[in-house]
Amino acid sequence: MSITRRLNQILEYISDAVSEIFSPTHDDYPTIGVQPFKGEPFKDKARRH
């Protein structure tokens, strides 16, 4: 394998990684925002401060 072909493969590998890092996300999660807390806080009666 020639040096130029190997160098080309290395540069392609690095450029693919950089483009994946800086590309938009592929997540298709719905934007739901912050959810309010609808519960009771935990009170440990056995441990007193």
PDB file of N, CA, C and O in Angstrom, chain B, residues numbered from 101:
ATOM      1  N   MET B 101       0.845  -1.164   0.000  1.00  0.00           N
ATOM      2  CA  MET B 101       0.000   0.000   0.000  1.00  0.00           C
ATOM      3  C   MET B 101       0.894   1.232   0.000  1.00  0.00           C
ATOM      4  O   MET B 101       1.852   1.314   0.768  1.00  0.00           O
ATOM      5  N   SER B 102       0.583   2.163  -0.842  1.00  0.00           N
ATOM      6  CA  SER B 102       1.427   3.340  -0.937  1.00  0.00           C
ATOM      7  C   SER B 102       1.149   4.301   0.231  1.00  0.00           C
ATOM      8  O   SER B 102       0.097   4.250   0.868  1.00  0.00           O
ATOM      9  N   ILE B 103       2.094   5.143   0.477  1.00  0.00           N
ATOM     10  CA  ILE B 103       1.997   6.096   1.578  1.00  0.00           C
ATOM     11  C   ILE B 103       0.869   7.098   1.330  1.00  0.00           C
ATOM     12  O   ILE B 103       0.152   7.463   2.263  1.00  0.00           O
ATOM     13  N   THR B 104       0.709   7.539   0.106  1.00  0.00           N
ATOM     14  CA  THR B 104      -0.336   8.525  -0.188  1.00  0.00           C
ATOM     15  C   THR B 104      -1.740   7.941   0.016  1.00  0.00           C
ATOM     16  O   THR B 104      -2.638   8.634   0.493  1.00  0.00           O
ATOM     17  N   ARG B 105      -1.925   6.675  -0.343  1.00  0.00           N
ATOM     18  CA  ARG B 105      -3.230   6.047  -0.135  1.00  0.00           C
ATOM     19  C   ARG B 105      -3.521   5.913   1.356  1.00  0.00           C
ATOM     20  O   ARG B 105      -4.641   6.178   1.795  1.00  0.00           O
ATOM     21  N   ARG B 106      -2.536   5.511   2.125  1.00  0.00           N
ATOM     22  CA  ARG B 106      -2.709   5.373   3.578  1.00  0.00           C
ATOM     23  C   ARG B 106      -2.967   6.735   4.219  1.00  0.00           C
ATOM     24  O   ARG B 106      -3.823   6.849   5.096  1.00  0.00           O
ATOM     25  N   LEU B 107      -2.250   7.754   3.801  1.00  0.00           N
ATOM     26  CA  LEU B 107      -2.446   9.096   4.322  1.00  0.00           C
ATOM     27  C   LEU B 107      -3.851   9.602   3.976  1.00  0.00           C
ATOM     28  O   LEU B 107      -4.500  10.255   4.793  1.00  0.00           O
ATOM     29  N   ASN B 108      -4.306   9.301   2.782  1.00  0.00           N
ATOM     30  CA  ASN B 108      -5.648   9.685   2.368  1.00  0.00           C
ATOM     31  C   ASN B 108      -6.702   9.001   3.242  1.00  0.00           C
ATOM     32  O   ASN B 108      -7.692   9.634   3.611  1.00  0.00           O
ATOM     33  N   GLN B 109      -6.514   7.741   3.576  1.00  0.00           N
ATOM     34  CA  GLN B 109      -7.445   7.017   4.444  1.00  0.00           C
ATOM     35  C   GLN B 109      -7.476   7.616   5.847  1.00  0.00           C
ATOM     36  O   GLN B 109      -8.542   7.743   6.450  1.00  0.00           O
ATOM     37  N   ILE B 110      -6.316   7.981   6.357  1.00  0.00           N
ATOM     38  CA  ILE B 110      -6.238   8.584   7.692  1.00  0.00           C
ATOM     39  C   ILE B 110      -6.950   9.928   7.711  1.00  0.00           C
ATOM     40  O   ILE B 110      -7.711  10.209   8.637  1.00  0.00           O
ATOM     41  N   LEU B 111      -6.717  10.754   6.715  1.00  0.00           N
ATOM     42  CA  LEU B 111      -7.370  12.058   6.650  1.00  0.00           C
ATOM     43  C   LEU B 111      -8.883  11.923   6.485  1.00  0.00           C
ATOM     44  O   LEU B 111      -9.637  12.707   7.060  1.00  0.00           O
ATOM     45  N   GLU B 112      -9.327  10.955   5.720  1.00  0.00           N
ATOM     46  CA  GLU B 112     -10.758  10.722   5.552  1.00  0.00           C
ATOM     47  C   GLU B 112     -11.385  10.264   6.863  1.00  0.00           C
ATOM     48  O   GLU B 112     -12.491  10.687   7.199  1.00  0.00           O
ATOM     49  N   TYR B 113     -10.697   9.410   7.601  1.00  0.00           N
ATOM     50  CA  TYR B 113     -11.181   8.933   8.890  1.00  0.00           C
ATOM     51  C   TYR B 113     -11.338  10.087   9.872  1.00  0.00           C
ATOM     52  O   TYR B 113     -12.346  10.182  10.572  1.00  0.00           O
ATOM     53  N   ILE B 114     -10.343  10.959   9.920  1.00  0.00           N
ATOM     54  CA  ILE B 114     -10.378  12.108  10.835  1.00  0.00           C
ATOM     55  C   ILE B 114     -11.455  13.098  10.414  1.00  0.00           C
ATOM     56  O   ILE B 114     -12.179  13.618  11.263  1.00  0.00           O
ATOM     57  N   SER B 115     -11.570  13.363   9.127  1.00  0.00           N
ATOM     58  CA  SER B 115     -12.568  14.337   8.676  1.00  0.00           C
ATOM     59  C   SER B 115     -13.994  13.809   8.889  1.00  0.00           C
ATOM     60  O   SER B 115     -14.899  14.592   9.177  1.00  0.00           O
ATOM     61  N   ASP B 116     -14.203  12.508   8.754  1.00  0.00           N
ATOM     62  CA  ASP B 116     -15.515  11.929   9.043  1.00  0.00           C
ATOM     63  C   ASP B 116     -15.869  12.093  10.525  1.00  0.00           C
ATOM     64  O   ASP B 116     -17.011  12.397  10.867  1.00  0.00           O
ATOM     65  N   ALA B 117     -14.889  11.891  11.388  1.00  0.00           N
ATOM     66  CA  ALA B 117     -15.129  12.040  12.823  1.00  0.00           C
ATOM     67  C   ALA B 117     -15.444  13.493  13.172  1.00  0.00           C
ATOM     68  O   ALA B 117     -16.357  13.757  13.955  1.00  0.00           O
ATOM     69  N   VAL B 118     -14.710  14.421  12.607  1.00  0.00           N
ATOM     70  CA  VAL B 118     -14.953  15.844  12.881  1.00  0.00           C
ATOM     71  C   VAL B 118     -16.319  16.268  12.361  1.00  0.00           C
ATOM     72  O   VAL B 118     -17.032  17.011  13.036  1.00  0.00           O
ATOM     73  N   SER B 119     -16.689  15.814  11.190  1.00  0.00           N
ATOM     74  CA  SER B 119     -17.995  16.193  10.652  1.00  0.00           C
ATOM     75  C   SER B 119     -19.123  15.577  11.467  1.00  0.00           C
ATOM     76  O   SER B 119     -20.193  16.178  11.569  1.00  0.00           O
ATOM     77  N   GLU B 120     -18.925  14.412  12.042  1.00  0.00           N
ATOM     78  CA  GLU B 120     -19.955  13.800  12.891  1.00  0.00           C
ATOM     79  C   GLU B 120     -20.100  14.568  14.203  1.00  0.00           C
ATOM     80  O   GLU B 120     -21.212  14.725  14.707  1.00  0.00           O
ATOM     81  N   ILE B 121     -19.008  15.038  14.748  1.00  0.00           N
ATOM     82  CA  ILE B 121     -19.047  15.781  16.004  1.00  0.00           C
ATOM     83  C   ILE B 121     -19.778  17.112  15.829  1.00  0.00           C
ATOM     84  O   ILE B 121     -20.594  17.486  16.672  1.00  0.00           O
ATOM     85  N   PHE B 122     -19.493  17.819  14.753  1.00  0.00           N
ATOM     86  CA  PHE B 122     -20.038  19.153  14.565  1.00  0.00           C
ATOM     87  C   PHE B 122     -21.299  19.196  13.703  1.00  0.00           C
ATOM     88  O   PHE B 122     -21.743  20.282  13.329  1.00  0.00           O
ATOM     89  N   SER B 123     -21.875  18.066  13.387  1.00  0.00           N
ATOM     90  CA  SER B 123     -23.125  18.045  12.623  1.00  0.00           C
ATOM     91  C   SER B 123     -24.312  18.126  13.580  1.00  0.00           C
ATOM     92  O   SER B 123     -24.144  17.880  14.775  1.00  0.00           O
ATOM     93  N   PRO B 124     -25.497  18.461  13.096  1.00  0.00           N
ATOM     94  CA  PRO B 124     -26.673  18.476  13.968  1.00  0.00           C
ATOM     95  C   PRO B 124     -26.949  17.087  14.532  1.00  0.00           C
ATOM     96  O   PRO B 124     -26.539  16.076  13.961  1.00  0.00           O
ATOM     97  N   THR B 125     -27.639  17.055  15.644  1.00  0.00           N
ATOM     98  CA  THR B 125     -27.904  15.764  16.287  1.00  0.00           C
ATOM     99  C   THR B 125     -28.891  14.944  15.469  1.00  0.00           C
ATOM    100  O   THR B 125     -29.660  15.477  14.670  1.00  0.00           O
ATOM    101  N   HIS B 126     -28.849  13.650  15.687  1.00  0.00           N
ATOM    102  CA  HIS B 126     -29.730  12.728  14.986  1.00  0.00           C
ATOM    103  C   HIS B 126     -30.872  12.271  15.894  1.00  0.00           C
ATOM    104  O   HIS B 126     -31.625  11.364  15.540  1.00  0.00           O
ATOM    105  N   ASP B 127     -30.999  12.900  17.063  1.00  0.00           N
ATOM    106  CA  ASP B 127     -32.029  12.512  18.012  1.00  0.00           C
ATOM    107  C   ASP B 127     -33.385  13.029  17.558  1.00  0.00           C
ATOM    108  O   ASP B 127     -33.500  14.169  17.107  1.00  0.00           O
ATOM    109  N   ASP B 128     -34.390  12.212  17.674  1.00  0.00           N
ATOM    110  CA  ASP B 128     -35.749  12.592  17.309  1.00  0.00           C
ATOM    111  C   ASP B 128     -36.645  12.635  18.543  1.00  0.00           C
ATOM    112  O   ASP B 128     -37.787  12.177  18.506  1.00  0.00           O
ATOM    113  N   TYR B 129     -36.122  13.187  19.631  1.00  0.00           N
ATOM    114  CA  TYR B 129     -36.894  13.275  20.852  1.00  0.00           C
ATOM    115  C   TYR B 129     -37.850  14.463  20.768  1.00  0.00           C
ATOM    116  O   TYR B 129     -37.492  15.495  20.199  1.00  0.00           O
ATOM    117  N   PRO B 130     -39.052  14.342  21.319  1.00  0.00           N
ATOM    118  CA  PRO B 130     -39.974  15.479  21.307  1.00  0.00           C
ATOM    119  C   PRO B 130     -39.507  16.556  22.286  1.00  0.00           C
ATOM    120  O   PRO B 130     -38.914  16.246  23.320  1.00  0.00           O
ATOM    121  N   THR B 131     -39.773  17.799  21.963  1.00  0.00           N
ATOM    122  CA  THR B 131     -39.419  18.885  22.867  1.00  0.00           C
ATOM    123  C   THR B 131     -40.563  19.069  23.847  1.00  0.00           C
ATOM    124  O   THR B 131     -41.613  19.609  23.501  1.00  0.00           O
ATOM    125  N   ILE B 132     -40.348  18.614  25.073  1.00  0.00           N
ATOM    126  CA  ILE B 132     -41.423  18.650  26.060  1.00  0.00           C
ATOM    127  C   ILE B 132     -41.177  19.695  27.125  1.00  0.00           C
ATOM    128  O   ILE B 132     -42.116  20.072  27.826  1.00  0.00           O
ATOM    129  N   GLY B 133     -39.970  20.174  27.277  1.00  0.00           N
ATOM    130  CA  GLY B 133     -39.685  21.187  28.277  1.00  0.00           C
ATOM    131  C   GLY B 133     -39.506  20.611  29.666  1.00  0.00           C
ATOM    132  O   GLY B 133     -39.361  19.403  29.848  1.00  0.00           O
ATOM    133  N   VAL B 134     -39.521  21.496  30.633  1.00  0.00           N
ATOM    134  CA  VAL B 134     -39.319  21.108  32.026  1.00  0.00           C
ATOM    135  C   VAL B 134     -40.649  20.630  32.601  1.00  0.00           C
ATOM    136  O   VAL B 134     -41.687  21.260  32.398  1.00  0.00           O
ATOM    137  N   GLN B 135     -40.605  19.512  33.317  1.00  0.00           N
ATOM    138  CA  GLN B 135     -41.802  18.964  33.928  1.00  0.00           C
ATOM    139  C   GLN B 135     -41.859  19.371  35.400  1.00  0.00           C
ATOM    140  O   GLN B 135     -40.850  19.273  36.099  1.00  0.00           O
ATOM    141  N   PRO B 136     -43.006  19.820  35.880  1.00  0.00           N
ATOM    142  CA  PRO B 136     -43.115  20.203  37.284  1.00  0.00           C
ATOM    143  C   PRO B 136     -43.081  18.980  38.194  1.00  0.00           C
ATOM    144  O   PRO B 136     -43.443  17.874  37.791  1.00  0.00           O
ATOM    145  N   PHE B 137     -42.643  19.201  39.410  1.00  0.00           N
ATOM    146  CA  PHE B 137     -42.581  18.128  40.400  1.00  0.00           C
ATOM    147  C   PHE B 137     -43.965  17.939  40.992  1.00  0.00           C
ATOM    148  O   PHE B 137     -44.550  18.895  41.501  1.00  0.00           O
ATOM    149  N   LYS B 138     -44.502  16.726  40.938  1.00  0.00           N
ATOM    150  CA  LYS B 138     -45.845  16.440  41.436  1.00  0.00           C
ATOM    151  C   LYS B 138     -45.802  15.345  42.499  1.00  0.00           C
ATOM    152  O   LYS B 138     -46.532  14.358  42.402  1.00  0.00           O
ATOM    153  N   GLY B 139     -44.970  15.509  43.491  1.00  0.00           N
ATOM    154  CA  GLY B 139     -44.869  14.465  44.497  1.00  0.00           C
ATOM    155  C   GLY B 139     -44.597  15.042  45.862  1.00  0.00           C
ATOM    156  O   GLY B 139     -44.540  16.256  46.054  1.00  0.00           O
ATOM    157  N   GLU B 140     -44.433  14.153  46.789  1.00  0.00           N
ATOM    158  CA  GLU B 140     -44.114  14.532  48.157  1.00  0.00           C
ATOM    159  C   GLU B 140     -42.622  14.348  48.382  1.00  0.00           C
ATOM    160  O   GLU B 140     -42.061  13.331  47.976  1.00  0.00           O
ATOM    161  N   PRO B 141     -41.968  15.316  49.022  1.00  0.00           N
ATOM    162  CA  PRO B 141     -40.547  15.122  49.332  1.00  0.00           C
ATOM    163  C   PRO B 141     -40.373  14.007  50.365  1.00  0.00           C
ATOM    164  O   PRO B 141     -41.223  13.818  51.235  1.00  0.00           O
ATOM    165  N   PHE B 142     -39.280  13.285  50.260  1.00  0.00           N
ATOM    166  CA  PHE B 142     -38.998  12.165  51.149  1.00  0.00           C
ATOM    167  C   PHE B 142     -38.586  12.687  52.514  1.00  0.00           C
ATOM    168  O   PHE B 142     -37.693  13.527  52.624  1.00  0.00           O
ATOM    169  N   LYS B 143     -39.247  12.182  53.557  1.00  0.00           N
ATOM    170  CA  LYS B 143     -38.901  12.547  54.931  1.00  0.00           C
ATOM    171  C   LYS B 143     -38.515  11.277  55.671  1.00  0.00           C
ATOM    172  O   LYS B 143     -39.342  10.393  55.895  1.00  0.00           O
ATOM    173  N   ASP B 144     -37.249  11.202  56.043  1.00  0.00           N
ATOM    174  CA  ASP B 144     -36.750  10.035  56.767  1.00  0.00           C
ATOM    175  C   ASP B 144     -36.985  10.247  58.257  1.00  0.00           C
ATOM    176  O   ASP B 144     -36.280  11.030  58.892  1.00  0.00           O
ATOM    177  N   LYS B 145     -37.984   9.544  58.825  1.00  0.00           N
ATOM    178  CA  LYS B 145     -38.337   9.718  60.224  1.00  0.00           C
ATOM    179  C   LYS B 145     -37.368   8.990  61.153  1.00  0.00           C
ATOM    180  O   LYS B 145     -37.283   9.322  62.336  1.00  0.00           O
ATOM    181  N   ALA B 146     -36.650   8.023  60.645  1.00  0.00           N
ATOM    182  CA  ALA B 146     -35.739   7.247  61.487  1.00  0.00           C
ATOM    183  C   ALA B 146     -34.446   8.005  61.744  1.00  0.00           C
ATOM    184  O   ALA B 146     -33.766   7.736  62.735  1.00  0.00           O
ATOM    185  N   ARG B 147     -34.099   8.928  60.893  1.00  0.00           N
ATOM    186  CA  ARG B 147     -32.830   9.644  61.045  1.00  0.00           C
ATOM    187  C   ARG B 147     -33.117  11.108  61.333  1.00  0.00           C
ATOM    188  O   ARG B 147     -33.712  11.804  60.511  1.00  0.00           O
ATOM    189  N   ARG B 148     -32.704  11.559  62.470  1.00  0.00           N
ATOM    190  CA  ARG B 148     -32.904  12.966  62.862  1.00  0.00           C
ATOM    191  C   ARG B 148     -31.556  13.661  62.908  1.00  0.00           C
ATOM    192  O   ARG B 148     -30.558  13.064  63.310  1.00  0.00           O
ATOM    193  N   HIS B 149     -31.527  14.893  62.507  1.00  0.00           N
ATOM    194  CA  HIS B 149     -30.259  15.655  62.488  1.00  0.00           C
ATOM    195  C   HIS B 149     -30.036  16.341  63.784  1.00  0.00           C
ATOM    196  O   HIS B 149     -29.027  17.025  63.955  1.00  0.00           O
TER     197      HIS B 149
END
